[in-house]
Amino acid sequence: MRFLGLTLILCMLFSGDMVAQNKNTARKLFNEGKYEEAKPMFAKLLKSNPKNSEYSYWYAVCCFETGDTVEIRPLLEFAASRKIVNAYRYLGDYYLQKEKYPEAIGYFEEFIDMAKDDSLRQVYQKRLSEVSKLKRMVMNCEKICFVDSFVVSKDDFLSAYRMGAEGGYITTNAQFFDDESLPGYLNCSERGLDIYFSDIDEESDTLMKLYHNSKVGDEWGRALPLAGFDTKGNDNYPFMLADGVTLYFASDGEGSIGGYDLFVTRLDTETGRFLRPDHLAMPFNSTANDYMLAINEVANLGWFASDRNQPEGYVCVYVFVPNPDNETYETNDFDELLPYSKIASLAATQTDENVLRKARQQLTMLLYEQNTASRKGDFLFVIDDRFEYKSLSEFKSMKARSLFTEWQKRSKAQRQNVKLLQQKRDEFAAANVAVKNRMRNAILTLERKVESEEEALKRMELDIRRLEQEVLYK
């Protein structure tokens, strides 16, 4: 009997030593950041003593750091209830990962109040500021009607921008300047007289910055960097509205909440400098990359790209109806606003049937125009006996392409004037003497305008061919 009692005591002591040894080994791995190795050891310790708050904390942290967050919340809450200070910051990180920003803010504030490690407090004060900004952005989410979305390859995302020609066009620097080595993107105005593009900053030699260039006669001037602001980061994907004042662009610099974010700035026409950029609200921005916002004001449609919730190498291009009044939702419920801020459902944003119907009609027209052009060609323009072009992309000379774009617009206006002239001539033939006397001068003026423009268009055609041939046969 005495022998059995002694054996039991020895077993208990040995078992206690093993538990202590396992605990020390697991703690050592934990402190070294080897969470994957420490995780099964803490799991066994917690199973043997589920009421131990330290085991709960250590095991929960190992799960969090290895991406296994399914069951950690109650463990961290139990550890926090026992005043394990670091449990509060991990609870904040847990809720931040779940996009539960109000809860994350509460736990971060508690951790900052209790933490004694100044360097860690500074880290979480910064994180608290970032999460507080995310919460404000969700609460101020704009009420946007999304018409459609297209998931496309990141390398070819511009193919989803079926915008029409009313607002100019967007392209890569490589294509516009005919140089495959050039990074960045470019927006050319409708008349082809202004371009906004990104290029490597001359001073930093690393960051991308925005530049503007204007055409003087048939020649481009000197490209100048945009003056008035410095984001301290990369600026790219510019788009200038037809007003020549409002510029959208993307930046990963100051104010960004993750990768590239969308900003808007406006030109002060008196000083020639741009105002401090405004950070666009959600749902345009997210913690992912959001960029290339462009608007067709005639069709009242906008586009922007985002890699939120997309696999590597792909982006989603959203088509939306612009909200000129920056209208927001009439609720203060964070959980209700969060799905709108994330564009969780296009259908949920489509609350106005009239707005949606008009937007879909406009988008269908733009898609039809592009599909028709892709089947038949945008046009047929003869360069010489060897070359006939059917789309702008076929031009090798940027000067010829720009001049052709202007020629197209003037040709369209000329056709309208010819049609108008014929209508007035028909009205003149059927009118009485008094009406004919009133119409005669107007008709003569229009005739002279049509004749003059016809000669100008012929000269432009010759210049287009000459410029293109200079590049083709150099």
C-alpha positions as CSV (number, residue, x, y, z in Angstrom):
1,M,0.0,0.0,0.0
2,R,2.8,2.3,1.0
3,F,4.6,1.3,-2.3
4,L,1.5,2.2,-4.4
5,G,1.2,5.6,-2.8
6,L,4.8,6.4,-3.5
7,T,4.4,5.3,-7.1
8,L,1.4,7.6,-7.5
9,I,3.3,10.5,-6.0
10,L,6.2,9.9,-8.4
11,C,3.9,9.7,-11.4
12,M,2.3,13.0,-10.4
13,L,5.6,14.7,-10.0
14,F,6.8,13.3,-13.3
15,S,3.6,14.4,-15.0
16,G,4.0,17.9,-13.5
17,D,7.6,18.1,-14.7
18,M,6.5,17.1,-18.2
19,V,3.8,19.8,-18.3
20,A,6.3,22.4,-17.1
21,Q,8.8,21.2,-19.7
22,N,6.2,21.3,-22.5
23,K,5.1,24.8,-21.3
24,N,8.6,26.1,-21.3
25,T,9.4,24.6,-24.7
26,A,6.1,26.0,-26.2
27,R,6.8,29.5,-24.6
28,K,10.3,29.5,-26.1
29,L,8.9,28.7,-29.6
30,F,6.2,31.3,-29.1
31,N,8.7,34.0,-28.1
32,E,10.8,33.2,-31.2
33,G,7.7,33.6,-33.4
34,K,7.6,29.9,-34.3
35,Y,3.8,29.8,-34.0
36,E,3.2,26.8,-36.2
37,E,5.5,24.7,-34.0
38,A,4.1,26.0,-30.7
39,K,0.5,25.7,-31.7
40,P,0.0,21.9,-31.2
41,M,1.8,22.1,-27.9
42,F,-0.4,24.8,-26.5
43,A,-3.4,22.9,-27.9
44,K,-2.5,20.0,-25.6
45,L,-1.8,22.2,-22.6
46,L,-5.2,24.0,-23.1
47,K,-7.0,20.7,-23.4
48,S,-5.4,19.5,-20.1
49,N,-6.4,22.8,-18.4
50,P,-9.2,24.7,-20.3
51,K,-9.6,27.2,-17.5
52,N,-6.0,28.5,-17.8
53,S,-6.1,32.0,-19.2
54,E,-2.5,32.0,-20.3
55,Y,-2.9,28.8,-22.3
56,S,-6.0,30.3,-23.9
57,Y,-4.1,33.4,-24.9
58,W,-1.0,31.6,-26.2
59,Y,-3.0,29.1,-28.2
60,A,-5.3,31.8,-29.7
61,V,-2.3,33.9,-30.7
62,C,-0.7,30.9,-32.4
63,C,-4.0,30.3,-34.3
64,F,-4.2,34.0,-35.3
65,E,-0.6,34.2,-36.5
66,T,-1.0,31.0,-38.6
67,G,-4.3,32.1,-40.2
68,D,-6.6,29.9,-38.2
69,T,-9.1,32.3,-36.6
70,V,-12.3,30.2,-36.5
71,E,-12.4,29.6,-32.7
72,I,-10.1,32.2,-31.2
73,R,-12.5,35.0,-30.2
74,P,-13.8,33.3,-27.0
75,L,-10.3,32.3,-26.0
76,L,-9.0,35.9,-26.4
77,E,-12.1,37.3,-24.6
78,F,-11.4,34.9,-21.7
79,A,-7.8,36.0,-21.6
80,A,-8.8,39.7,-21.7
81,S,-11.2,39.1,-18.8
82,R,-8.2,37.9,-16.8
83,K,-6.4,41.1,-17.7
84,I,-3.9,39.7,-20.1
85,V,-3.1,43.0,-21.8
86,N,-1.9,41.7,-25.1
87,A,-5.2,39.9,-25.6
88,Y,-6.9,43.2,-26.2
89,R,-4.7,44.1,-29.1
90,Y,-5.2,40.7,-30.7
91,L,-8.9,41.1,-30.3
92,G,-8.6,44.4,-32.1
93,D,-6.6,42.8,-34.9
94,Y,-9.2,40.0,-35.0
95,Y,-12.1,42.4,-35.5
96,L,-10.1,44.5,-37.9
97,Q,-9.5,41.4,-40.0
98,K,-13.3,40.8,-40.0
99,E,-13.9,44.4,-40.9
100,K,-15.7,45.0,-37.7
101,Y,-14.2,48.4,-37.2
102,P,-16.2,49.7,-34.2
103,E,-15.3,46.6,-32.2
104,A,-11.6,46.8,-33.3
105,I,-11.5,50.5,-32.2
106,G,-12.8,49.6,-28.7
107,Y,-10.2,46.9,-28.1
108,F,-7.3,49.0,-29.5
109,E,-8.3,51.9,-27.2
110,E,-8.3,49.5,-24.2
111,F,-4.9,48.1,-25.1
112,I,-3.3,51.5,-25.5
113,D,-4.7,52.6,-22.1
114,M,-3.1,49.5,-20.4
115,A,0.0,48.8,-22.4
116,K,3.4,49.6,-20.8
117,D,5.5,49.0,-23.9
118,D,5.8,52.5,-25.5
119,S,7.0,51.3,-28.9
120,L,4.0,48.9,-29.1
121,R,1.6,51.6,-27.9
122,Q,2.9,53.8,-30.8
123,V,2.3,51.1,-33.3
124,Y,-1.3,50.6,-32.1
125,Q,-2.0,54.3,-31.8
126,K,-1.2,54.5,-35.5
127,R,-3.3,51.5,-36.2
128,L,-6.2,53.0,-34.2
129,S,-6.0,56.1,-36.3
130,E,-6.1,54.0,-39.5
131,V,-9.1,51.9,-38.3
132,S,-10.9,55.1,-37.2
133,K,-10.5,56.5,-40.7
134,L,-11.9,53.2,-42.2
135,K,-14.9,53.5,-39.9
136,R,-15.5,57.1,-40.9
137,M,-15.3,56.2,-44.6
138,V,-17.8,53.4,-44.2
139,M,-20.2,55.7,-42.3
140,N,-19.9,58.3,-45.1
141,C,-20.2,55.8,-48.0
142,E,-21.6,57.5,-51.1
143,K,-24.9,56.2,-52.5
144,I,-23.8,55.0,-55.9
145,C,-25.8,53.0,-58.5
146,F,-23.6,50.3,-60.0
147,V,-24.8,49.2,-63.5
148,D,-22.4,46.4,-64.3
149,S,-19.0,44.9,-63.6
150,F,-16.4,43.1,-65.7
151,V,-13.6,40.9,-64.3
152,V,-10.6,41.1,-66.7
153,S,-6.9,40.6,-66.9
154,K,-5.0,43.3,-65.1
155,D,-2.7,43.6,-68.2
156,D,-5.7,44.4,-70.4
157,F,-8.1,46.1,-68.0
158,L,-8.6,49.1,-70.4
159,S,-10.5,46.8,-72.7
160,A,-13.5,47.0,-70.3
161,Y,-13.7,50.8,-70.6
162,R,-16.3,51.0,-73.4
163,M,-16.6,54.8,-73.0
164,G,-17.1,56.3,-76.4
165,A,-15.2,59.3,-77.7
166,E,-17.0,62.1,-75.9
167,G,-14.5,62.4,-73.1
168,G,-11.3,61.7,-75.1
169,Y,-9.6,58.4,-74.6
170,I,-7.3,56.6,-72.2
171,T,-4.4,54.5,-73.2
172,T,-0.9,53.4,-72.1
173,N,2.1,55.6,-72.5
174,A,3.7,52.8,-74.4
175,Q,1.0,52.9,-77.0
176,F,0.6,56.7,-77.3
177,F,4.3,57.4,-77.5
178,D,5.1,54.3,-79.5
179,D,7.7,53.1,-77.0
180,E,7.2,49.7,-75.2
181,S,9.6,50.6,-72.5
182,L,7.4,53.4,-71.1
183,P,5.3,52.6,-68.0
184,G,2.2,54.5,-66.9
185,Y,-1.1,55.6,-68.4
186,L,-2.3,58.6,-70.4
187,N,-5.6,60.5,-71.0
188,C,-6.0,62.5,-74.2
189,S,-8.7,65.1,-74.5
190,E,-11.6,64.8,-77.0
191,R,-10.1,67.4,-79.3
192,G,-6.7,65.8,-79.0
193,L,-5.0,69.0,-77.9
194,D,-4.2,68.1,-74.2
195,I,-2.7,65.0,-72.6
196,Y,-2.3,64.1,-68.9
197,F,0.0,61.2,-68.2
198,S,2.3,59.7,-65.6
199,D,6.1,59.5,-65.9
200,I,9.1,58.9,-63.7
201,D,9.7,62.0,-61.5
202,E,13.0,63.7,-62.5
203,E,13.9,64.6,-58.9
204,S,13.2,61.2,-57.2
205,D,14.1,59.1,-60.2
206,T,11.8,56.4,-58.8
207,L,8.3,57.7,-58.1
208,M,5.7,58.1,-60.8
209,K,4.3,61.7,-61.1
210,L,1.6,63.4,-63.3
211,Y,2.5,65.5,-66.3
212,H,0.5,67.7,-68.7
213,N,1.3,68.7,-72.3
214,S,-0.6,70.8,-74.8
215,K,-0.4,70.9,-78.6
216,V,0.6,74.1,-80.2
217,G,-0.4,74.0,-83.8
218,D,0.6,70.6,-85.0
219,E,3.4,70.1,-82.4
220,W,3.3,69.1,-78.8
221,G,4.9,71.5,-76.4
222,R,7.1,70.7,-73.4
223,A,5.6,68.4,-70.8
224,L,5.4,69.9,-67.4
225,P,4.7,68.2,-64.0
226,L,1.5,69.2,-62.3
227,A,2.1,71.9,-59.7
228,G,0.3,72.4,-56.4
229,F,0.5,69.2,-54.5
230,D,2.8,66.3,-53.5
231,T,1.4,63.0,-52.4
232,K,4.9,61.6,-51.4
233,G,4.0,58.5,-53.4
234,N,3.4,57.2,-56.9
235,D,0.7,59.1,-58.9
236,N,-0.8,57.4,-62.0
237,Y,-4.0,56.7,-64.0
238,P,-5.0,60.4,-64.7
239,F,-8.4,61.4,-66.2
240,M,-9.4,65.0,-66.9
241,L,-13.1,65.8,-67.2
242,A,-14.2,67.8,-70.2
243,D,-14.3,71.0,-68.1
244,G,-10.5,71.0,-68.2
245,V,-10.4,71.6,-64.4
246,T,-11.4,68.4,-62.6
247,L,-8.7,65.7,-62.6
248,Y,-9.1,62.2,-61.2
249,F,-6.0,60.1,-60.5
250,A,-4.7,57.3,-58.3
251,S,-1.9,57.5,-55.7
252,D,-0.3,55.2,-53.2
253,G,1.0,58.2,-51.2
254,E,-0.4,60.1,-48.3
255,G,-4.0,59.5,-47.5
256,S,-4.1,56.0,-49.1
257,I,-5.8,53.3,-47.1
258,G,-4.2,50.5,-49.1
259,G,-2.2,50.4,-52.3
260,Y,-3.5,52.8,-55.0
261,D,-6.4,54.9,-53.9
262,L,-8.6,57.3,-56.0
263,F,-8.3,61.1,-55.6
264,V,-9.7,64.2,-57.3
265,T,-8.1,67.6,-57.6
266,R,-9.1,70.8,-59.4
267,L,-7.1,73.3,-61.4
268,D,-6.9,76.8,-60.2
269,T,-7.1,78.5,-63.6
270,E,-5.7,81.8,-62.3
271,T,-2.5,80.3,-60.9
272,G,-2.2,77.3,-63.1
273,R,-1.7,75.1,-59.9
274,F,-3.8,72.2,-58.7
275,L,-5.6,72.3,-55.4
276,R,-4.8,69.8,-52.6
277,P,-6.4,66.4,-53.7
278,D,-9.5,65.1,-52.0
279,H,-9.6,61.4,-51.1
280,L,-12.6,59.8,-52.7
281,A,-15.1,58.1,-50.4
282,M,-16.1,54.5,-50.3
283,P,-17.2,52.6,-52.3
284,F,-14.6,54.0,-54.7
285,N,-11.7,53.3,-52.4
286,S,-10.9,50.2,-50.4
287,T,-7.9,48.6,-48.7
288,A,-7.1,47.0,-52.1
289,N,-5.8,48.8,-55.2
290,D,-8.4,51.2,-56.8
291,Y,-7.6,53.2,-59.9
292,M,-8.4,54.6,-63.3
293,L,-11.6,56.4,-62.7
294,A,-13.0,57.8,-65.9
295,I,-16.4,59.5,-66.7
296,N,-18.4,59.9,-69.9
297,E,-20.5,62.9,-69.0
298,V,-22.7,62.7,-72.0
299,A,-23.7,59.2,-71.3
300,N,-23.7,59.9,-67.5
301,L,-21.6,56.8,-66.8
302,G,-18.3,56.2,-65.0
303,W,-15.7,53.4,-64.8
304,F,-13.0,52.5,-62.3
305,A,-10.9,49.4,-61.6
306,S,-10.2,47.5,-58.4
307,D,-8.4,44.3,-57.4
308,R,-10.5,43.9,-54.3
309,N,-11.6,40.3,-53.9
310,Q,-9.9,39.3,-57.2
311,P,-7.4,36.5,-57.9
312,E,-3.8,37.4,-58.7
313,G,-3.5,39.1,-62.1
314,Y,-7.2,40.1,-62.4
315,V,-9.2,43.2,-61.6
316,C,-12.9,44.1,-61.6
317,V,-13.9,47.1,-63.7
318,Y,-17.1,48.7,-62.2
319,V,-19.5,50.7,-64.3
320,F,-21.5,53.3,-62.2
321,V,-23.8,56.3,-62.4
322,P,-21.9,59.4,-61.1
323,N,-23.3,61.0,-58.0
324,P,-22.7,64.8,-58.5
325,D,-24.2,65.7,-55.1
326,N,-22.1,63.1,-53.2
327,E,-25.3,61.8,-51.7
328,T,-24.9,59.3,-48.8
329,Y,-27.2,56.7,-47.2
330,E,-29.8,57.7,-44.7
331,T,-28.6,55.4,-41.9
332,N,-26.1,55.4,-39.1
333,D,-26.0,51.6,-38.9
334,F,-22.4,50.5,-39.5
335,D,-23.4,46.9,-40.3
336,E,-26.0,48.1,-42.8
337,L,-23.5,50.4,-44.6
338,L,-20.5,48.0,-44.7
339,P,-21.9,45.9,-47.7
340,Y,-22.4,49.1,-49.7
341,S,-18.9,50.3,-48.9
342,K,-17.5,47.0,-50.2
343,I,-19.8,46.8,-53.3
344,A,-20.9,43.4,-52.0
345,S,-24.0,43.4,-54.3
346,L,-24.6,45.4,-57.4
347,A,-28.3,44.7,-57.2
348,A,-28.5,46.2,-53.7
349,T,-27.4,49.6,-55.2
350,Q,-29.9,49.6,-58.0
351,T,-32.8,51.2,-56.1
352,D,-34.0,53.7,-58.7
353,E,-35.4,51.9,-61.7
354,N,-35.5,55.0,-63.9
355,V,-31.8,55.8,-63.2
356,L,-30.9,52.1,-63.8
357,R,-32.9,51.9,-67.0
358,K,-31.3,55.0,-68.6
359,A,-27.8,53.9,-67.5
360,R,-28.3,50.4,-69.1
361,Q,-29.6,52.0,-72.3
362,Q,-26.5,54.2,-72.5
363,L,-24.1,51.3,-71.7
364,T,-25.8,49.2,-74.3
365,M,-25.4,51.9,-76.9
366,L,-21.7,52.3,-76.1
367,L,-21.2,48.5,-76.2
368,Y,-23.0,48.3,-79.5
369,E,-20.9,51.1,-81.0
370,Q,-17.7,49.4,-80.0
371,N,-18.9,45.9,-81.1
372,T,-19.9,47.3,-84.4
373,A,-16.6,49.0,-84.8
374,S,-14.7,45.8,-84.0
375,R,-16.7,43.9,-86.7
376,K,-16.6,46.5,-89.4
377,G,-13.8,48.8,-88.4
378,D,-14.1,52.3,-87.0
379,F,-13.7,53.7,-90.4
380,L,-11.8,53.2,-93.7
381,F,-9.0,55.6,-94.3
382,V,-6.6,55.0,-97.2
383,I,-2.9,55.8,-96.5
384,D,-1.6,54.7,-99.9
385,D,-1.8,51.7,-102.2
386,R,-0.4,49.4,-99.5
387,F,-2.2,50.5,-96.3
388,E,-5.8,51.0,-95.5
389,Y,-6.7,51.7,-91.8
390,K,-9.9,50.7,-90.0
391,S,-9.0,51.7,-86.4
392,L,-6.9,54.3,-84.6
393,S,-4.6,51.6,-83.2
394,E,-3.3,51.0,-86.7
395,F,-1.6,54.4,-86.9
396,K,2.1,54.3,-86.3
397,S,2.6,58.1,-86.2
398,M,1.1,59.7,-83.0
399,K,1.0,63.0,-84.9
400,A,-1.0,61.4,-87.7
401,R,-3.3,59.7,-85.2
402,S,-4.0,63.0,-83.3
403,L,-4.6,64.9,-86.6
404,F,-6.9,62.1,-87.8
405,T,-9.0,62.3,-84.6
406,E,-9.5,66.0,-85.2
407,W,-10.3,65.3,-88.9
408,Q,-13.0,62.8,-87.8
409,K,-14.7,65.3,-85.5
410,R,-14.6,68.1,-88.1
411,S,-15.8,65.7,-90.8
412,K,-18.8,64.8,-88.6
413,A,-19.6,68.5,-88.1
414,Q,-19.2,69.0,-91.9
415,R,-21.7,66.3,-92.7
416,Q,-24.2,67.9,-90.3
417,N,-23.7,71.3,-92.0
418,V,-24.1,69.7,-95.4
419,K,-27.4,68.1,-94.3
420,L,-28.5,71.4,-92.7
421,L,-27.7,73.3,-96.0
422,Q,-29.8,70.9,-98.0
423,Q,-32.7,71.3,-95.6
424,K,-32.5,75.1,-95.9
425,R,-32.3,74.9,-99.7
426,D,-35.4,72.7,-99.8
427,E,-37.2,75.2,-97.5
428,F,-36.0,78.0,-99.7
429,A,-37.4,76.4,-102.8
430,A,-40.9,76.0,-101.2
431,A,-41.0,79.4,-99.6
432,N,-42.7,82.7,-100.7
433,V,-40.7,85.7,-101.8
434,A,-40.6,87.3,-98.4
435,V,-39.3,84.2,-96.6
436,K,-36.7,83.7,-99.4
437,N,-35.4,87.2,-98.8
438,R,-34.9,86.5,-95.1
439,M,-33.3,83.1,-95.8
440,R,-30.9,84.1,-98.6
441,N,-28.0,85.6,-96.6
442,A,-28.1,82.7,-94.1
443,I,-27.9,80.1,-96.9
444,L,-25.1,82.0,-98.6
445,T,-23.1,82.2,-95.3
446,L,-23.6,78.4,-94.7
447,E,-22.6,77.6,-98.3
448,R,-19.3,79.5,-97.9
449,K,-18.7,77.8,-94.6
450,V,-19.2,74.3,-96.1
451,E,-17.0,75.1,-99.1
452,S,-14.2,76.5,-96.9
453,E,-14.3,73.5,-94.5
454,E,-14.3,71.1,-97.4
455,E,-11.0,72.5,-98.6
456,A,-9.6,72.4,-95.1
457,L,-10.5,68.8,-94.6
458,K,-8.9,67.9,-97.9
459,R,-5.6,69.5,-96.8
460,M,-5.8,67.7,-93.5
461,E,-6.2,64.3,-95.3
462,L,-3.1,65.0,-97.2
463,D,-1.2,65.9,-94.0
464,I,-2.4,62.8,-92.3
465,R,-1.1,60.6,-95.1
466,R,2.2,62.4,-95.3
467,L,2.8,62.1,-91.5
468,E,1.9,58.5,-91.5
469,Q,4.0,57.7,-94.5
470,E,7.0,59.4,-92.9
471,V,6.9,56.8,-90.1
472,L,6.0,53.9,-92.3
473,Y,8.8,54.3,-94.8
474,K,11.6,55.9,-92.6
